[in-house]
Amino acid sequence: MQALSSVELKRDCEAVQIPAGHAVVLSVGTPVDITQTLGGSYTVLVMGGLFRIAPKDADALGLEVL
């Protein structure tokens, strides 16, 4: 998938910081760039860092949960 610029989160969602593994909550309205999809999870670039969003939270990105 190509990067989608400035997708705003539709709701608060949990994410895991890459590579540190720290769990965080990204707030609704936060602009993110989707940099990769792999195995149903999403890697996003936000606030200068990379975070993994689980497949169950795809709706926060405005995508369909599979």
PDBQT receptor file of N, H, CA, C and O in Angstrom, charges set to zero:
ATOM      1  N   MET A   1       0.845  -1.173   0.000  1.00  0.00    +0.000 N 
ATOM      2  CA  MET A   1       0.000   0.000   0.000  1.00  0.00    +0.000 C 
ATOM      3  C   MET A   1       0.891   1.236   0.000  1.00  0.00    +0.000 C 
ATOM      4  O   MET A   1       1.905   1.266   0.698  1.00  0.00    +0.000 OA
ATOM      5  N   GLN A   2       0.530   2.244  -0.765  1.00  0.00    +0.000 N 
ATOM      6  H   GLN A   2      -0.294   2.220  -1.331  1.00  0.00    +0.000 HD
ATOM      7  CA  GLN A   2       1.275   3.487  -0.765  1.00  0.00    +0.000 C 
ATOM      8  C   GLN A   2       0.880   4.317   0.446  1.00  0.00    +0.000 C 
ATOM      9  O   GLN A   2      -0.204   4.151   1.004  1.00  0.00    +0.000 OA
ATOM     10  N   ALA A   3       1.774   5.209   0.841  1.00  0.00    +0.000 N 
ATOM     11  H   ALA A   3       2.655   5.343   0.388  1.00  0.00    +0.000 HD
ATOM     12  CA  ALA A   3       1.499   6.068   1.994  1.00  0.00    +0.000 C 
ATOM     13  C   ALA A   3       0.299   6.955   1.714  1.00  0.00    +0.000 C 
ATOM     14  O   ALA A   3       0.163   7.503   0.621  1.00  0.00    +0.000 OA
ATOM     15  N   LEU A   4      -0.558   7.093   2.695  1.00  0.00    +0.000 N 
ATOM     16  H   LEU A   4      -0.447   6.648   3.584  1.00  0.00    +0.000 HD
ATOM     17  CA  LEU A   4      -1.702   7.985   2.615  1.00  0.00    +0.000 C 
ATOM     18  C   LEU A   4      -1.391   9.188   3.492  1.00  0.00    +0.000 C 
ATOM     19  O   LEU A   4      -1.295   9.049   4.711  1.00  0.00    +0.000 OA
ATOM     20  N   SER A   5      -1.237  10.332   2.913  1.00  0.00    +0.000 N 
ATOM     21  H   SER A   5      -1.316  10.445   1.923  1.00  0.00    +0.000 HD
ATOM     22  CA  SER A   5      -0.852  11.512   3.683  1.00  0.00    +0.000 C 
ATOM     23  C   SER A   5      -2.020  12.064   4.479  1.00  0.00    +0.000 C 
ATOM     24  O   SER A   5      -3.150  12.121   3.994  1.00  0.00    +0.000 OA
ATOM     25  N   SER A   6      -1.734  12.464   5.690  1.00  0.00    +0.000 N 
ATOM     26  H   SER A   6      -0.816  12.418   6.083  1.00  0.00    +0.000 HD
ATOM     27  CA  SER A   6      -2.649  13.206   6.545  1.00  0.00    +0.000 C 
ATOM     28  C   SER A   6      -4.012  12.561   6.748  1.00  0.00    +0.000 C 
ATOM     29  O   SER A   6      -5.038  13.238   6.705  1.00  0.00    +0.000 OA
ATOM     30  N   VAL A   7      -4.020  11.255   6.970  1.00  0.00    +0.000 N 
ATOM     31  H   VAL A   7      -3.186  10.704   7.005  1.00  0.00    +0.000 HD
ATOM     32  CA  VAL A   7      -5.242  10.596   7.399  1.00  0.00    +0.000 C 
ATOM     33  C   VAL A   7      -5.430  10.957   8.863  1.00  0.00    +0.000 C 
ATOM     34  O   VAL A   7      -4.509  10.781   9.661  1.00  0.00    +0.000 OA
ATOM     35  N   GLU A   8      -6.593  11.453   9.230  1.00  0.00    +0.000 N 
ATOM     36  H   GLU A   8      -7.341  11.596   8.581  1.00  0.00    +0.000 HD
ATOM     37  CA  GLU A   8      -6.850  11.783  10.631  1.00  0.00    +0.000 C 
ATOM     38  C   GLU A   8      -7.539  10.614  11.312  1.00  0.00    +0.000 C 
ATOM     39  O   GLU A   8      -8.461  10.014  10.760  1.00  0.00    +0.000 OA
ATOM     40  N   LEU A   9      -7.086  10.299  12.514  1.00  0.00    +0.000 N 
ATOM     41  H   LEU A   9      -6.337  10.787  12.963  1.00  0.00    +0.000 HD
ATOM     42  CA  LEU A   9      -7.695   9.202  13.262  1.00  0.00    +0.000 C 
ATOM     43  C   LEU A   9      -9.155   9.527  13.570  1.00  0.00    +0.000 C 
ATOM     44  O   LEU A   9      -9.485  10.633  13.998  1.00  0.00    +0.000 OA
ATOM     45  N   LYS A  10     -10.004   8.556  13.347  1.00  0.00    +0.000 N 
ATOM     46  H   LYS A  10      -9.736   7.657  13.000  1.00  0.00    +0.000 HD
ATOM     47  CA  LYS A  10     -11.451   8.711  13.549  1.00  0.00    +0.000 C 
ATOM     48  C   LYS A  10     -11.853   8.525  15.008  1.00  0.00    +0.000 C 
ATOM     49  O   LYS A  10     -12.945   8.922  15.412  1.00  0.00    +0.000 OA
ATOM     50  N   ARG A  11     -10.971   7.922  15.790  1.00  0.00    +0.000 N 
ATOM     51  H   ARG A  11     -10.084   7.599  15.461  1.00  0.00    +0.000 HD
ATOM     52  CA  ARG A  11     -11.223   7.699  17.217  1.00  0.00    +0.000 C 
ATOM     53  C   ARG A  11      -9.883   7.470  17.897  1.00  0.00    +0.000 C 
ATOM     54  O   ARG A  11      -8.876   7.248  17.224  1.00  0.00    +0.000 OA
ATOM     55  N   ASP A  12      -9.860   7.522  19.213  1.00  0.00    +0.000 N 
ATOM     56  H   ASP A  12     -10.678   7.703  19.759  1.00  0.00    +0.000 HD
ATOM     57  CA  ASP A  12      -8.656   7.148  19.952  1.00  0.00    +0.000 C 
ATOM     58  C   ASP A  12      -8.339   5.688  19.638  1.00  0.00    +0.000 C 
ATOM     59  O   ASP A  12      -9.248   4.869  19.502  1.00  0.00    +0.000 OA
ATOM     60  N   CYS A  13      -7.065   5.367  19.523  1.00  0.00    +0.000 N 
ATOM     61  H   CYS A  13      -6.327   6.032  19.634  1.00  0.00    +0.000 HD
ATOM     62  CA  CYS A  13      -6.717   3.963  19.315  1.00  0.00    +0.000 C 
ATOM     63  C   CYS A  13      -5.359   3.647  19.929  1.00  0.00    +0.000 C 
ATOM     64  O   CYS A  13      -4.485   4.505  20.055  1.00  0.00    +0.000 OA
ATOM     65  N   GLU A  14      -5.223   2.395  20.300  1.00  0.00    +0.000 N 
ATOM     66  H   GLU A  14      -5.933   1.699  20.199  1.00  0.00    +0.000 HD
ATOM     67  CA  GLU A  14      -3.976   1.910  20.867  1.00  0.00    +0.000 C 
ATOM     68  C   GLU A  14      -2.974   1.692  19.740  1.00  0.00    +0.000 C 
ATOM     69  O   GLU A  14      -3.342   1.318  18.626  1.00  0.00    +0.000 OA
ATOM     70  N   ALA A  15      -1.710   1.931  20.046  1.00  0.00    +0.000 N 
ATOM     71  H   ALA A  15      -1.412   2.235  20.951  1.00  0.00    +0.000 HD
ATOM     72  CA  ALA A  15      -0.628   1.693  19.096  1.00  0.00    +0.000 C 
ATOM     73  C   ALA A  15       0.598   1.270  19.884  1.00  0.00    +0.000 C 
ATOM     74  O   ALA A  15       0.682   1.487  21.093  1.00  0.00    +0.000 OA
ATOM     75  N   VAL A  16       1.544   0.665  19.187  1.00  0.00    +0.000 N 
ATOM     76  H   VAL A  16       1.475   0.489  18.205  1.00  0.00    +0.000 HD
ATOM     77  CA  VAL A  16       2.794   0.236  19.804  1.00  0.00    +0.000 C 
ATOM     78  C   VAL A  16       3.932   0.962  19.101  1.00  0.00    +0.000 C 
ATOM     79  O   VAL A  16       4.056   0.903  17.877  1.00  0.00    +0.000 OA
ATOM     80  N   GLN A  17       4.760   1.646  19.879  1.00  0.00    +0.000 N 
ATOM     81  H   GLN A  17       4.660   1.695  20.873  1.00  0.00    +0.000 HD
ATOM     82  CA  GLN A  17       5.886   2.378  19.313  1.00  0.00    +0.000 C 
ATOM     83  C   GLN A  17       6.922   1.398  18.769  1.00  0.00    +0.000 C 
ATOM     84  O   GLN A  17       7.248   0.404  19.417  1.00  0.00    +0.000 OA
ATOM     85  N   ILE A  18       7.436   1.690  17.570  1.00  0.00    +0.000 N 
ATOM     86  H   ILE A  18       7.171   2.498  17.044  1.00  0.00    +0.000 HD
ATOM     87  CA  ILE A  18       8.442   0.856  16.924  1.00  0.00    +0.000 C 
ATOM     88  C   ILE A  18       9.777   1.583  17.025  1.00  0.00    +0.000 C 
ATOM     89  O   ILE A  18       9.818   2.778  16.731  1.00  0.00    +0.000 OA
ATOM     90  N   PRO A  19      10.850   0.949  17.416  1.00  0.00    +0.000 N 
ATOM     91  CA  PRO A  19      11.012  -0.443  17.822  1.00  0.00    +0.000 C 
ATOM     92  C   PRO A  19      10.912  -0.658  19.327  1.00  0.00    +0.000 C 
ATOM     93  O   PRO A  19      11.043  -1.790  19.790  1.00  0.00    +0.000 OA
ATOM     94  N   ALA A  20      10.683   0.396  20.096  1.00  0.00    +0.000 N 
ATOM     95  H   ALA A  20      10.577   1.316  19.720  1.00  0.00    +0.000 HD
ATOM     96  CA  ALA A  20      10.735   0.311  21.563  1.00  0.00    +0.000 C 
ATOM     97  C   ALA A  20       9.690  -0.626  22.162  1.00  0.00    +0.000 C 
ATOM     98  O   ALA A  20       9.940  -1.259  23.187  1.00  0.00    +0.000 OA
ATOM     99  N   GLY A  21       8.519  -0.717  21.525  1.00  0.00    +0.000 N 
ATOM    100  H   GLY A  21       8.317  -0.202  20.692  1.00  0.00    +0.000 HD
ATOM    101  CA  GLY A  21       7.480  -1.598  22.029  1.00  0.00    +0.000 C 
ATOM    102  C   GLY A  21       6.596  -0.981  23.086  1.00  0.00    +0.000 C 
ATOM    103  O   GLY A  21       5.803  -1.685  23.711  1.00  0.00    +0.000 OA
ATOM    104  N   HIS A  22       6.711   0.326  23.305  1.00  0.00    +0.000 N 
ATOM    105  H   HIS A  22       7.356   0.898  22.798  1.00  0.00    +0.000 HD
ATOM    106  CA  HIS A  22       5.874   1.004  24.306  1.00  0.00    +0.000 C 
ATOM    107  C   HIS A  22       4.448   1.155  23.785  1.00  0.00    +0.000 C 
ATOM    108  O   HIS A  22       4.243   1.583  22.649  1.00  0.00    +0.000 OA
ATOM    109  N   ALA A  23       3.467   0.806  24.607  1.00  0.00    +0.000 N 
ATOM    110  H   ALA A  23       3.633   0.459  25.530  1.00  0.00    +0.000 HD
ATOM    111  CA  ALA A  23       2.062   0.981  24.248  1.00  0.00    +0.000 C 
ATOM    112  C   ALA A  23       1.669   2.438  24.490  1.00  0.00    +0.000 C 
ATOM    113  O   ALA A  23       2.000   3.021  25.522  1.00  0.00    +0.000 OA
ATOM    114  N   VAL A  24       0.963   3.010  23.526  1.00  0.00    +0.000 N 
ATOM    115  H   VAL A  24       0.694   2.537  22.687  1.00  0.00    +0.000 HD
ATOM    116  CA  VAL A  24       0.487   4.385  23.629  1.00  0.00    +0.000 C 
ATOM    117  C   VAL A  24      -0.947   4.438  23.114  1.00  0.00    +0.000 C 
ATOM    118  O   VAL A  24      -1.426   3.502  22.475  1.00  0.00    +0.000 OA
ATOM    119  N   VAL A  25      -1.614   5.532  23.398  1.00  0.00    +0.000 N 
ATOM    120  H   VAL A  25      -1.225   6.293  23.917  1.00  0.00    +0.000 HD
ATOM    121  CA  VAL A  25      -2.929   5.793  22.825  1.00  0.00    +0.000 C 
ATOM    122  C   VAL A  25      -2.805   7.037  21.959  1.00  0.00    +0.000 C 
ATOM    123  O   VAL A  25      -2.434   8.108  22.440  1.00  0.00    +0.000 OA
ATOM    124  N   LEU A  26      -3.119   6.884  20.671  1.00  0.00    +0.000 N 
ATOM    125  H   LEU A  26      -3.420   6.014  20.280  1.00  0.00    +0.000 HD
ATOM    126  CA  LEU A  26      -3.128   8.012  19.752  1.00  0.00    +0.000 C 
ATOM    127  C   LEU A  26      -4.527   8.615  19.774  1.00  0.00    +0.000 C 
ATOM    128  O   LEU A  26      -5.518   7.886  19.721  1.00  0.00    +0.000 OA
ATOM    129  N   SER A  27      -4.611   9.919  19.851  1.00  0.00    +0.000 N 
ATOM    130  H   SER A  27      -3.806  10.511  19.894  1.00  0.00    +0.000 HD
ATOM    131  CA  SER A  27      -5.892  10.610  20.038  1.00  0.00    +0.000 C 
ATOM    132  C   SER A  27      -6.639  10.830  18.729  1.00  0.00    +0.000 C 
ATOM    133  O   SER A  27      -6.044  10.968  17.660  1.00  0.00    +0.000 OA
ATOM    134  N   VAL A  28      -7.954  10.856  18.849  1.00  0.00    +0.000 N 
ATOM    135  H   VAL A  28      -8.437  10.744  19.717  1.00  0.00    +0.000 HD
ATOM    136  CA  VAL A  28      -8.820  11.174  17.719  1.00  0.00    +0.000 C 
ATOM    137  C   VAL A  28      -8.376  12.496  17.100  1.00  0.00    +0.000 C 
ATOM    138  O   VAL A  28      -8.035  13.442  17.810  1.00  0.00    +0.000 OA
ATOM    139  N   GLY A  29      -8.384  12.552  15.760  1.00  0.00    +0.000 N 
ATOM    140  H   GLY A  29      -8.661  11.784  15.183  1.00  0.00    +0.000 HD
ATOM    141  CA  GLY A  29      -8.000  13.757  15.055  1.00  0.00    +0.000 C 
ATOM    142  C   GLY A  29      -6.519  13.886  14.769  1.00  0.00    +0.000 C 
ATOM    143  O   GLY A  29      -6.107  14.808  14.065  1.00  0.00    +0.000 OA
ATOM    144  N   THR A  30      -5.697  12.969  15.308  1.00  0.00    +0.000 N 
ATOM    145  H   THR A  30      -6.032  12.221  15.880  1.00  0.00    +0.000 HD
ATOM    146  CA  THR A  30      -4.258  13.015  15.065  1.00  0.00    +0.000 C 
ATOM    147  C   THR A  30      -3.975  12.682  13.597  1.00  0.00    +0.000 C 
ATOM    148  O   THR A  30      -4.427  11.645  13.111  1.00  0.00    +0.000 OA
ATOM    149  N   PRO A  31      -3.238  13.539  12.879  1.00  0.00    +0.000 N 
ATOM    150  CA  PRO A  31      -2.881  13.206  11.499  1.00  0.00    +0.000 C 
ATOM    151  C   PRO A  31      -1.759  12.160  11.477  1.00  0.00    +0.000 C 
ATOM    152  O   PRO A  31      -0.766  12.296  12.191  1.00  0.00    +0.000 OA
ATOM    153  N   VAL A  32      -1.921  11.131  10.665  1.00  0.00    +0.000 N 
ATOM    154  H   VAL A  32      -2.728  11.020  10.085  1.00  0.00    +0.000 HD
ATOM    155  CA  VAL A  32      -0.924  10.070  10.538  1.00  0.00    +0.000 C 
ATOM    156  C   VAL A  32      -0.708   9.758   9.061  1.00  0.00    +0.000 C 
ATOM    157  O   VAL A  32      -1.593   9.979   8.234  1.00  0.00    +0.000 OA
ATOM    158  N   ASP A  33       0.472   9.244   8.738  1.00  0.00    +0.000 N 
ATOM    159  H   ASP A  33       1.191   9.064   9.409  1.00  0.00    +0.000 HD
ATOM    160  CA  ASP A  33       0.779   8.728   7.400  1.00  0.00    +0.000 C 
ATOM    161  C   ASP A  33       0.922   7.221   7.516  1.00  0.00    +0.000 C 
ATOM    162  O   ASP A  33       1.718   6.730   8.317  1.00  0.00    +0.000 OA
ATOM    163  N   ILE A  34       0.161   6.488   6.727  1.00  0.00    +0.000 N 
ATOM    164  H   ILE A  34      -0.485   6.886   6.076  1.00  0.00    +0.000 HD
ATOM    165  CA  ILE A  34       0.287   5.031   6.704  1.00  0.00    +0.000 C 
ATOM    166  C   ILE A  34       1.475   4.698   5.817  1.00  0.00    +0.000 C 
ATOM    167  O   ILE A  34       1.475   5.009   4.626  1.00  0.00    +0.000 OA
ATOM    168  N   THR A  35       2.493   4.061   6.400  1.00  0.00    +0.000 N 
ATOM    169  H   THR A  35       2.494   3.808   7.367  1.00  0.00    +0.000 HD
ATOM    170  CA  THR A  35       3.705   3.769   5.638  1.00  0.00    +0.000 C 
ATOM    171  C   THR A  35       3.777   2.321   5.176  1.00  0.00    +0.000 C 
ATOM    172  O   THR A  35       4.489   2.007   4.221  1.00  0.00    +0.000 OA
ATOM    173  N   GLN A  36       3.037   1.428   5.853  1.00  0.00    +0.000 N 
ATOM    174  H   GLN A  36       2.459   1.682   6.628  1.00  0.00    +0.000 HD
ATOM    175  CA  GLN A  36       3.112   0.012   5.493  1.00  0.00    +0.000 C 
ATOM    176  C   GLN A  36       1.915  -0.725   6.065  1.00  0.00    +0.000 C 
ATOM    177  O   GLN A  36       1.415  -0.397   7.141  1.00  0.00    +0.000 OA
ATOM    178  N   THR A  37       1.463  -1.735   5.316  1.00  0.00    +0.000 N 
ATOM    179  H   THR A  37       1.869  -2.002   4.442  1.00  0.00    +0.000 HD
ATOM    180  CA  THR A  37       0.495  -2.689   5.851  1.00  0.00    +0.000 C 
ATOM    181  C   THR A  37       1.129  -4.066   5.721  1.00  0.00    +0.000 C 
ATOM    182  O   THR A  37       1.693  -4.407   4.682  1.00  0.00    +0.000 OA
ATOM    183  N   LEU A  38       1.031  -4.845   6.781  1.00  0.00    +0.000 N 
ATOM    184  H   LEU A  38       0.572  -4.568   7.625  1.00  0.00    +0.000 HD
ATOM    185  CA  LEU A  38       1.647  -6.163   6.774  1.00  0.00    +0.000 C 
ATOM    186  C   LEU A  38       0.878  -7.069   7.718  1.00  0.00    +0.000 C 
ATOM    187  O   LEU A  38       0.769  -6.785   8.910  1.00  0.00    +0.000 OA
ATOM    188  N   GLY A  39       0.348  -8.152   7.186  1.00  0.00    +0.000 N 
ATOM    189  H   GLY A  39       0.437  -8.383   6.217  1.00  0.00    +0.000 HD
ATOM    190  CA  GLY A  39      -0.390  -9.103   8.006  1.00  0.00    +0.000 C 
ATOM    191  C   GLY A  39      -1.623  -8.501   8.647  1.00  0.00    +0.000 C 
ATOM    192  O   GLY A  39      -2.065  -8.959   9.700  1.00  0.00    +0.000 OA
ATOM    193  N   GLY A  40      -2.181  -7.475   8.019  1.00  0.00    +0.000 N 
ATOM    194  H   GLY A  40      -1.822  -7.103   7.163  1.00  0.00    +0.000 HD
ATOM    195  CA  GLY A  40      -3.373  -6.830   8.545  1.00  0.00    +0.000 C 
ATOM    196  C   GLY A  40      -3.090  -5.690   9.498  1.00  0.00    +0.000 C 
ATOM    197  O   GLY A  40      -4.000  -4.926   9.820  1.00  0.00    +0.000 OA
ATOM    198  N   SER A  41      -1.860  -5.550   9.960  1.00  0.00    +0.000 N 
ATOM    199  H   SER A  41      -1.121  -6.171   9.699  1.00  0.00    +0.000 HD
ATOM    200  CA  SER A  41      -1.528  -4.432  10.845  1.00  0.00    +0.000 C 
ATOM    201  C   SER A  41      -1.003  -3.268  10.002  1.00  0.00    +0.000 C 
ATOM    202  O   SER A  41      -0.638  -3.438   8.838  1.00  0.00    +0.000 OA
ATOM    203  N   TYR A  42      -0.974  -2.104  10.608  1.00  0.00    +0.000 N 
ATOM    204  H   TYR A  42      -1.270  -1.966  11.553  1.00  0.00    +0.000 HD
ATOM    205  CA  TYR A  42      -0.610  -0.880   9.907  1.00  0.00    +0.000 C 
ATOM    206  C   TYR A  42       0.543  -0.197  10.635  1.00  0.00    +0.000 C 
ATOM    207  O   TYR A  42       0.515  -0.049  11.857  1.00  0.00    +0.000 OA
ATOM    208  N   THR A  43       1.551   0.215   9.884  1.00  0.00    +0.000 N 
ATOM    209  H   THR A  43       1.574   0.094   8.891  1.00  0.00    +0.000 HD
ATOM    210  CA  THR A  43       2.629   1.021  10.432  1.00  0.00    +0.000 C 
ATOM    211  C   THR A  43       2.348   2.455  10.027  1.00  0.00    +0.000 C 
ATOM    212  O   THR A  43       2.171   2.753   8.846  1.00  0.00    +0.000 OA
ATOM    213  N   VAL A  44       2.306   3.347  11.018  1.00  0.00    +0.000 N 
ATOM    214  H   VAL A  44       2.449   3.105  11.978  1.00  0.00    +0.000 HD
ATOM    215  CA  VAL A  44       2.007   4.747  10.737  1.00  0.00    +0.000 C 
ATOM    216  C   VAL A  44       3.141   5.625  11.244  1.00  0.00    +0.000 C 
ATOM    217  O   VAL A  44       3.807   5.309  12.230  1.00  0.00    +0.000 OA
ATOM    218  N   LEU A  45       3.339   6.719  10.554  1.00  0.00    +0.000 N 
ATOM    219  H   LEU A  45       2.799   6.976   9.753  1.00  0.00    +0.000 HD
ATOM    220  CA  LEU A  45       4.306   7.730  10.958  1.00  0.00    +0.000 C 
ATOM    221  C   LEU A  45       3.509   8.873  11.566  1.00  0.00    +0.000 C 
ATOM    222  O   LEU A  45       2.644   9.465  10.920  1.00  0.00    +0.000 OA
ATOM    223  N   VAL A  46       3.817   9.169  12.818  1.00  0.00    +0.000 N 
ATOM    224  H   VAL A  46       4.520   8.688  13.343  1.00  0.00    +0.000 HD
ATOM    225  CA  VAL A  46       3.112  10.241  13.518  1.00  0.00    +0.000 C 
ATOM    226  C   VAL A  46       4.072  10.884  14.504  1.00  0.00    +0.000 C 
ATOM    227  O   VAL A  46       4.822  10.188  15.188  1.00  0.00    +0.000 OA
ATOM    228  N   MET A  47       4.054  12.187  14.578  1.00  0.00    +0.000 N 
ATOM    229  H   MET A  47       3.444  12.752  14.022  1.00  0.00    +0.000 HD
ATOM    230  CA  MET A  47       4.906  12.927  15.507  1.00  0.00    +0.000 C 
ATOM    231  C   MET A  47       6.374  12.520  15.394  1.00  0.00    +0.000 C 
ATOM    232  O   MET A  47       7.085  12.475  16.398  1.00  0.00    +0.000 OA
ATOM    233  N   GLY A  48       6.831  12.225  14.178  1.00  0.00    +0.000 N 
ATOM    234  H   GLY A  48       6.254  12.262  13.362  1.00  0.00    +0.000 HD
ATOM    235  CA  GLY A  48       8.227  11.877  13.954  1.00  0.00    +0.000 C 
ATOM    236  C   GLY A  48       8.615  10.473  14.349  1.00  0.00    +0.000 C 
ATOM    237  O   GLY A  48       9.798  10.134  14.316  1.00  0.00    +0.000 OA
ATOM    238  N   GLY A  49       7.652   9.637  14.724  1.00  0.00    +0.000 N 
ATOM    239  H   GLY A  49       6.690   9.912  14.751  1.00  0.00    +0.000 HD
ATOM    240  CA  GLY A  49       7.945   8.269  15.122  1.00  0.00    +0.000 C 
ATOM    241  C   GLY A  49       7.054   7.268  14.417  1.00  0.00    +0.000 C 
ATOM    242  O   GLY A  49       6.013   7.624  13.864  1.00  0.00    +0.000 OA
ATOM    243  N   LEU A  50       7.472   6.012  14.440  1.00  0.00    +0.000 N 
ATOM    244  H   LEU A  50       8.317   5.722  14.889  1.00  0.00    +0.000 HD
ATOM    245  CA  LEU A  50       6.694   4.934  13.839  1.00  0.00    +0.000 C 
ATOM    246  C   LEU A  50       5.927   4.183  14.912  1.00  0.00    +0.000 C 
ATOM    247  O   LEU A  50       6.432   3.939  16.008  1.00  0.00    +0.000 OA
ATOM    248  N   PHE A  51       4.691   3.819  14.573  1.00  0.00    +0.000 N 
ATOM    249  H   PHE A  51       4.280   4.017  13.683  1.00  0.00    +0.000 HD
ATOM    250  CA  PHE A  51       3.814   3.097  15.482  1.00  0.00    +0.000 C 
ATOM    251  C   PHE A  51       3.080   2.020  14.712  1.00  0.00    +0.000 C 
ATOM    252  O   PHE A  51       2.775   2.188  13.532  1.00  0.00    +0.000 OA
ATOM    253  N   ARG A  52       2.792   0.902  15.389  1.00  0.00    +0.000 N 
ATOM    254  H   ARG A  52       3.040   0.765  16.348  1.00  0.00    +0.000 HD
ATOM    255  CA  ARG A  52       2.020  -0.188  14.803  1.00  0.00    +0.000 C 
ATOM    256  C   ARG A  52       0.598  -0.124  15.335  1.00  0.00    +0.000 C 
ATOM    257  O   ARG A  52       0.369  -0.026  16.541  1.00  0.00    +0.000 OA
ATOM    258  N   ILE A  53      -0.347  -0.180  14.413  1.00  0.00    +0.000 N 
ATOM    259  H   ILE A  53      -0.161  -0.259  13.434  1.00  0.00    +0.000 HD
ATOM    260  CA  ILE A  53      -1.760  -0.225  14.778  1.00  0.00    +0.000 C 
ATOM    261  C   ILE A  53      -2.290  -1.593  14.378  1.00  0.00    +0.000 C 
ATOM    262  O   ILE A  53      -2.097  -2.031  13.244  1.00  0.00    +0.000 OA
ATOM    263  N   ALA A  54      -2.956  -2.266  15.304  1.00  0.00    +0.000 N 
ATOM    264  H   ALA A  54      -3.112  -1.910  16.225  1.00  0.00    +0.000 HD
ATOM    265  CA  ALA A  54      -3.453  -3.626  15.096  1.00  0.00    +0.000 C 
ATOM    266  C   ALA A  54      -4.620  -3.645  14.112  1.00  0.00    +0.000 C 
ATOM    267  O   ALA A  54      -5.309  -2.640  13.940  1.00  0.00    +0.000 OA
ATOM    268  N   PRO A  55      -4.840  -4.796  13.465  1.00  0.00    +0.000 N 
ATOM    269  CA  PRO A  55      -5.936  -4.925  12.510  1.00  0.00    +0.000 C 
ATOM    270  C   PRO A  55      -7.305  -4.581  13.105  1.00  0.00    +0.000 C 
ATOM    271  O   PRO A  55      -8.173  -4.065  12.401  1.00  0.00    +0.000 OA
ATOM    272  N   LYS A  56      -7.500  -4.863  14.385  1.00  0.00    +0.000 N 
ATOM    273  H   LYS A  56      -6.795  -5.282  14.957  1.00  0.00    +0.000 HD
ATOM    274  CA  LYS A  56      -8.795  -4.598  15.023  1.00  0.00    +0.000 C 
ATOM    275  C   LYS A  56      -9.094  -3.106  15.113  1.00  0.00    +0.000 C 
ATOM    276  O   LYS A  56     -10.240  -2.717  15.341  1.00  0.00    +0.000 OA
ATOM    277  N   ASP A  57      -8.076  -2.268  14.936  1.00  0.00    +0.000 N 
ATOM    278  H   ASP A  57      -7.146  -2.584  14.751  1.00  0.00    +0.000 HD
ATOM    279  CA  ASP A  57      -8.241  -0.824  15.030  1.00  0.00    +0.000 C 
ATOM    280  C   ASP A  57      -8.199  -0.118  13.671  1.00  0.00    +0.000 C 
ATOM    281  O   ASP A  57      -8.029   1.100  13.607  1.00  0.00    +0.000 OA
ATOM    282  N   ALA A  58      -8.356  -0.884  12.584  1.00  0.00    +0.000 N 
ATOM    283  H   ALA A  58      -8.494  -1.873  12.636  1.00  0.00    +0.000 HD
ATOM    284  CA  ALA A  58      -8.321  -0.299  11.243  1.00  0.00    +0.000 C 
ATOM    285  C   ALA A  58      -9.375   0.790  11.067  1.00  0.00    +0.000 C 
ATOM    286  O   ALA A  58      -9.165   1.748  10.323  1.00  0.00    +0.000 OA
ATOM    287  N   ASP A  59     -10.507   0.641  11.752  1.00  0.00    +0.000 N 
ATOM    288  H   ASP A  59     -10.678  -0.137  12.357  1.00  0.00    +0.000 HD
ATOM    289  CA  ASP A  59     -11.567   1.653  11.623  1.00  0.00    +0.000 C 
ATOM    290  C   ASP A  59     -11.119   3.021  12.118  1.00  0.00    +0.000 C 
ATOM    291  O   ASP A  59     -11.651   4.036  11.670  1.00  0.00    +0.000 OA
ATOM    292  N   ALA A  60     -10.158   3.071  13.025  1.00  0.00    +0.000 N 
ATOM    293  H   ALA A  60      -9.725   2.246  13.389  1.00  0.00    +0.000 HD
ATOM    294  CA  ALA A  60      -9.624   4.353  13.499  1.00  0.00    +0.000 C 
ATOM    295  C   ALA A  60      -8.916   5.095  12.374  1.00  0.00    +0.000 C 
ATOM    296  O   ALA A  60      -8.794   6.319  12.406  1.00  0.00    +0.000 OA
ATOM    297  N   LEU A  61      -8.442   4.333  11.366  1.00  0.00    +0.000 N 
ATOM    298  H   LEU A  61      -8.541   3.338  11.340  1.00  0.00    +0.000 HD
ATOM    299  CA  LEU A  61      -7.782   4.919  10.210  1.00  0.00    +0.000 C 
ATOM    300  C   LEU A  61      -8.772   5.194   9.077  1.00  0.00    +0.000 C 
ATOM    301  O   LEU A  61      -8.389   5.691   8.017  1.00  0.00    +0.000 OA
ATOM    302  N   GLY A  62     -10.035   4.871   9.304  1.00  0.00    +0.000 N 
ATOM    303  H   GLY A  62     -10.346   4.467  10.165  1.00  0.00    +0.000 HD
ATOM    304  CA  GLY A  62     -11.038   5.032   8.273  1.00  0.00    +0.000 C 
ATOM    305  C   GLY A  62     -11.080   3.864   7.302  1.00  0.00    +0.000 C 
ATOM    306  O   GLY A  62     -11.629   3.977   6.206  1.00  0.00    +0.000 OA
ATOM    307  N   LEU A  63     -10.493   2.728   7.713  1.00  0.00    +0.000 N 
ATOM    308  H   LEU A  63     -10.047   2.636   8.604  1.00  0.00    +0.000 HD
ATOM    309  CA  LEU A  63     -10.449   1.533   6.874  1.00  0.00    +0.000 C 
ATOM    310  C   LEU A  63     -11.368   0.470   7.450  1.00  0.00    +0.000 C 
ATOM    311  O   LEU A  63     -11.765   0.523   8.614  1.00  0.00    +0.000 OA
ATOM    312  N   GLU A  64     -11.692  -0.492   6.606  1.00  0.00    +0.000 N 
ATOM    313  H   GLU A  64     -11.370  -0.535   5.661  1.00  0.00    +0.000 HD
ATOM    314  CA  GLU A  64     -12.565  -1.588   7.024  1.00  0.00    +0.000 C 
ATOM    315  C   GLU A  64     -11.800  -2.596   7.871  1.00  0.00    +0.000 C 
ATOM    316  O   GLU A  64     -10.690  -2.995   7.519  1.00  0.00    +0.000 OA
ATOM    317  N   VAL A  65     -12.388  -3.002   8.976  1.00  0.00    +0.000 N 
ATOM    318  H   VAL A  65     -13.290  -2.679   9.262  1.00  0.00    +0.000 HD
ATOM    319  CA  VAL A  65     -11.802  -4.043   9.828  1.00  0.00    +0.000 C 
ATOM    320  C   VAL A  65     -12.105  -5.376   9.166  1.00  0.00    +0.000 C 
ATOM    321  O   VAL A  65     -13.264  -5.700   8.904  1.00  0.00    +0.000 OA
ATOM    322  N   LEU A  66     -11.057  -6.148   8.898  1.00  0.00    +0.000 N 
ATOM    323  H   LEU A  66     -10.116  -5.884   9.112  1.00  0.00    +0.000 HD
ATOM    324  CA  LEU A  66     -11.248  -7.456   8.239  1.00  0.00    +0.000 C 
ATOM    325  C   LEU A  66     -11.283  -8.573   9.221  1.00  0.00    +0.000 C 
ATOM    326  O   LEU A  66     -11.436  -9.732   8.834  1.00  0.00    +0.000 OA
TER     327      LEU A  66
